[in-house]
Amino acid sequence: MFLLLAALACTSPEDSDVEAVYGAEALAFVEERIVGTFLGEWQMFGLDESDAPVALYAWTDQVIGSNPRLEDDRALADIVDSMDGGSWTQEVAFLEGVYVDEDGGMGAYFIERDGTPTIVNEVEENHWEYLANLTESDLQTMDNVNSGNLIDGWKTSTKLVTWVDGWERHDVSVLTHVEYENDEGEPVVADFTSLSGYHQKHD
């Protein structure tokens, strides 16, 4: 485990009455925006033999963010996502939070799965995005694409944050771009929405 940091920042000589706690802004963001219970509905899409989008799976989920804390240079919380597809269930655990800058302020947003953090960029207020490479699981959702004929590809995940009746809502979509070589040796390019859904905070 990382060491818990609770060091106090120095008092500003311009305003001696103001004292900032290291990581306080980042920890407050985690407590207000990440901790809580979120309910969601989701749908995943792939590509059929004609490279047209086709619906694959739909599910609901409950996401619980808990245990907000400071660890090393990060403010973070534990996340448990419990998914229910009707005929199947799955539970995924990961970490989510923000880095703390050297001056003690709030830094970049991150999601960490299996020990690997992904930085999520706020491209404008309440509009978040990140890029990811295609995985073998992604290729399995496309009838004509495999690791042998893949030329290039990536996913752009977008989260738009709004408030509904005072509760935070995250509308999420993933745009997948794929380039592959068909049986005739010709390059084929496809862009499609591979995931869409939302999380609505409830407490």
Secondary structure, 3 states (H helix, E strand, C coil): CCCCCCCECCCCCCCCCCCCECCHHHHHHHHHHHCEEEEEEEEEEEECCCCCEEEEEEEEEEEEEEEEEEECCEEEEEEEEEEECCCCEEEEEEEEEEEECCCCCEEEEEEEECCEEEEEEEEECCEEEEEEECCHHHHCCECCCCCCCEEEEEEEEEEEEEEECCEEEEEEEEEEEEEEECCCCCEEEEEEEEEEEEEEECC
